[in-house]
Amino acid sequence: MARVFNFSAGPAALPEEVLRQASAEMLDYQGTGMGVMEMSHRGNAFMAIAEAAHADLRELMGVPSNYKVLFLQGGALGENAIVPLNLVDGHATADYVDTGHWSKKSIGEAGRYTTVHVAASSEDRNYRYVPKQSAWRLSPDPAYVHVCTNETIGGVEYHWTPETGNVPLVADMSSNLLSKRIDVSKFGVIYGGAQKNSGAAGLTLVIVRDDLLDRALPACPSAFNYRIQSDNDSMYNTPATYSLYIAGLVFKWLKAQGGVAAIEERNIAKAKILYDVIDASGLYENRIAPEDRSRMNVTFYLQDEALTPMFLAEAEQLGLAALRGHRAVGGVRASIYNAMPLAGCEALAAHMRDFERRHG
């Protein structure tokens, strides 16, 4: 079978080593005689898997001791509701920065549980940049300030960490968690679906500061209550066991690559390969402010958009899969999360250059 490079925005490619190990252990996990998918989450074997994943994630991200790491369910969209249910008690508003599709989703969901104040938005330029913090206008006493650190559809990413003083900073990091170094202590809550850089769909990673564990609204369901889940080591209800197992394998793979610092350098190099082709081209166009371009989701358009279907069809024939831009914006999107090898970006760059030579 010819090699395929999977540029899907999510669920995304997993490291080959992870897939091979999971395949080898599917029927018999380390001599237990059963696969992880069928074993009790209360049994010793799975508890060891969960504890190792927890420790490895803390190590990879340098999570301070006054933060809890939770393995939950519901994805980032679920957390859009779970965050206000856990944090707004005693506050009239929550502040959100709107940088695109997923920010708007967060704003809409939070509006069911609290009054949302949009502190800044890049809608005025069709979500092609991250608003400078000097342009933010926070409300007088918000429960928290929420940002989406990487917008997968538009291809916009924060390359800086906002400063919000005593107000907790909450971040949806679904698509760039573990792709680069961050200072966890700058955030009150970090969350993200695992299916981009951390593992398989079904698992949601949540990192929450201890002092924010007891602010839940009375209406918050117990399965979504950060304090209850923290006190029960994310085992209050049955966790997404197999997805947690896959995440644990990904964490070990990341450590073997040299950790987050090493993977960040690789991600910078991968993105540069593609942006260099775009910037030198007369056919391709990236519409995002250069300082805010995503390293995870490289979006671009062909100047003659009638050529886009041909570009994508030829890419598929070359084993360059899932490059079609999101239906909301069109164009081309190359999602190059941690598991995408350098060779995948080089192959796409070669196709881009060859296509332009023939059609530019």
N, C-alpha and C positions, 0 to 999 in steps of 0.2 A: 504493500500500500504506500502510495506517495505521501510525503510529509505534508501535513496541514498545519498552518499557523492560524490559531483561533483568536481573532481580534474582537470577540464578543464583549459587549459592555457589561454583561452580567445576566445570569451566572456566567462566570468567566473561566478561562483556562486555569487548570491546576498544574503544578509542577509534575513532570513525568515521574520523578522518583516517588512522589506521594501516591500517584495513581497505581504504580506498580506495587508498592508496599500494601496499599489497601486491597488490591486484587489478591495478593498472596495470602492476606489474612482474612479474606471474606468468609471462608468456611470454618476457619479454626484460628482464633486469635490467641497466639502465644501459648498453644497447648491446652486451652480451656475446653476445646471440643465444640465451641460455638462461635459464631460471628458476633461482632460488636452490635450489629443491628438487632440481635435477638436476646442480648443478655440484660439482666436486671440493672437498672441504674443505681440500685442500692448494693449491688454485689461488689466484692473486693476488686475484681478486675476492672470494672468500669470506674469505680471510685479512684483507682490509681491513674486511669487515663485522664479523668477530670482534674485531679490534683496536679499532674504533670503539665497539662495544658495551662492551668491557672498560673503555675510557677514560671513557665516559659514565657507567657505573655507579659507578666510583670517584669521579667528580666529584659525582654526585647524592648519594651517601651520605657523602662526605668520608672515604673509606677511607684510613687512614694508610699510610705507605710500608712498614711492617713487617707488612702483611697481604697475602695472596694472594687474588685473585678467581678462582674456578673456575666453569666452565660444564659441569656434569655431567648425568647422567641418573639415573632411578630414583625421582624425586619425593621428597617428605618422608618417605614410608614407607620408601623405600630408605635414606635418610639415617639413619633410626632404627637401622639395622644398621651403616651405614658409620661413624657417629660412634663407637660403642664399639670397632669394629674398628681405628679409627685412634688412639684416645685412651687406652685402658685399660691399655696395657702398663706393668707395674710397680706397678699399684694394685689393691687388693682389691675396691673398690666404686666405683660411680658413683651420685651422688645425683640424684633426680628430684623435682620438685614437680608434684603431680597436681591439675590444674584442670579435667579433663573428658575427653571422648572421645579427643581426639588425644594428650593426655598419657598416657592409659592405653595407647594403641597404642604410643607410644614406650617406655613402661616394659616392656610385654610383649616387644617386639622386642629391647630391650637385654638383657633377662634371658637371652637365648640365648647371650650372649657374656661376661657379667660378672654379679657380684652387685649387684642394684639395691637401693638404700636409698631409700625414699620419705621425703623430708625434711619434707614437709608435704602436706596434701591438703584439698580443700574438699568431699570426698564427704559429709561429715557434714551439709551443708546442700544436698545435691543439686546440687553444683557451681554455686552461684549467686554465688560471690565468689572473689577471689584472696586466699589466705592472707597475712596481714601477715608481713614478714620476721622480726619478733620471735618468731613462732610456729614458724619453721623449726628443725629439729633435724638439722644436718649430721653425717655420719659423720666419724670422726677424720682420714682422709686420702683423700678421694675423688679419682678421676681428673678429675672435672668435676661441675658442677651444671647440670642441664638444665631448661629451662622452655619452655612453649609460650606465646608472648606474646599470642596471640589464638585463642580456641576458637570455631571457626566454628559449631558445632552449638548450643552453649549461649548464645553471645553474650557471652562474658566476655573482657576484655582487660586486660593490664597497662598502666597509665598511669605506670609508674615502672620504673626499672632496678634490679634486685637488686645488692647489693654482696657479692661473694664472696671478696674479698681475693686471695690468691695462687692460689686454685682457679679454673681456667678456667670461665667462664660460657658455656654452650652454649644457643642459642635457636633453636627452630623458629619462624620468622617467615613461614611460607608465606602467611598471609592478611593480614598488615599491613606486610610489607616494602614500603618506598617510599611508605607512606601518611602517614608522619610523620617528623619529625627524630629521629634517635637518635645516641648517641655510640658509634661502632663500637669505640672503644678500651676500652670497658667489657666487651667480649665476647671470648671465645677463639675461638668458632665461631658463625657465623650461617648458617642455611640456610633454603631454602624452595622449594617448587615455584613455577614462574613463572605458573601459570594463574589466579591471582587478580588481582594488581596489575601483574605484570611481563611478561605475554605469553601464550604458548600452552602447552598441556600438552606434556610431553616434555622440558622443560628444567628443571634444578634449579640454583639459584644457591647457591654456597657461598663464604663469606668466612672465611678461617682465618688465625690469627696465625702468624707464621713459626716461633716456637719450638715449635709443636705439630705440625709437619710430620713429625717423625721418631719418633713414638710408636706406630706401627702394630703390631698383632699379626702374627706371622709368617704366620698364616692369612689375613690380609687380601688379597683378590684385587687384582691389580695395577691393574685398571681402576678400583678404588675407593680406591686408595692416594693420599692427599692429596699426598705428596711426589712420587710419580711423575707424577701429573696436573699438579702445579705445574711440575715441571721440563720438562714437554712442552706448556705453555701450553694445557692442557685438550684437547690433540689426541692423547693417547696412543692412544685409540681414536676412531672416527668420532663426532663430536658430533651432537647433535640439530640439524642445520644450519638447517632452516627455522624451528624454534622459536627458535633463537638469533637469526636474522634478525628475526623478529617482535619479540623482546625489544629488539633494537637500535632498532627503529622506536618502540617504546613509550618507551624512554629518551629519544629525541630529542623525542618528544611531551611528555614530562614537563618537559624543559628549556624547551620553548616555552611551557609553562604558567606558568613562573616557578620551576620546581624543586620540591623536596620541601616547602620551607617554605610555598609558595603552595598546593600541593595539600593540605597538612595543614589549612590554614585553611578550604579548601573542604569537606574531609571533616568538620570540626567543625560547619560550618553545615548540611550535609546531615543528619547524625545528629540535630542539634537539632530540625530540622523534624519528624522522626518521633517522637522522644521527647517533644516538647512536646504532640503530639496524644495520645499514650498517657497522659501524666501528667494531662492535663486531662479524661480520659475516664472514663465509668462503665462502658464496655463492654470496653475493652482493658486488658491487664495485662502489664507487663514484670516478670519475677521476679528480675532480677539486681540486686545491690547497686548503687545509683546511681553510686558512685565507680568501679565496675569494669565498667560497661556498654561494650560494644564499639561503636566507631565504624564498623566494617566490616560487622557482622552484627547487625542490629536484630531481636531476637526478641520476639514477644508472643503472647498468647493472648486469645481472646474469652471473657468471663465465662460466656456461654452457649456452650459448645463445639459444640453442635448447629448453630450458625450458621456455623461455620468453613467447611464446604464451599461454602455460598452466597457467603460473602465472597470466597473464592478464585475461584469460577466467575465472579462479576461482575468481579473484577479482571482475569481473562484476557480478558473481553470488552472491557475498556477498554485492552487492550494492556499490562497490568502482569503480566509473565510470571515464572514460576518462584518464586512466593512461598510455596509449601507448606513447612512446617517439616520438618526432618529426621525420617525415620521413627522414630528412636529417642526423640524428644521431642514430636513433633507440633506443633500450633500454626502460627504464621506466622513466616517468616524473610525479611527484606529484606536482601540482601547488596548493599552500596552501596560497592563498591570504587572506585578512582580514576576509572575510565572512566564510572561512573554520573553523569550530569549532574544539576545541581540540579533541573532540570525534572522528572526522574524521581521524586525525593523529593516534590516539590510535588504531582505527579499522584497519588502514592500517598496522601499526606496528605489530599488532597481526597476521594478515594474512602473513606478511613477516616471522615472527618467525615460524609460523605453517608450511608454505611452505618449509622453510629450514629444519625443523625437518623431513619432509617427503621426501625431494628430495636433501638435501644438502650433 
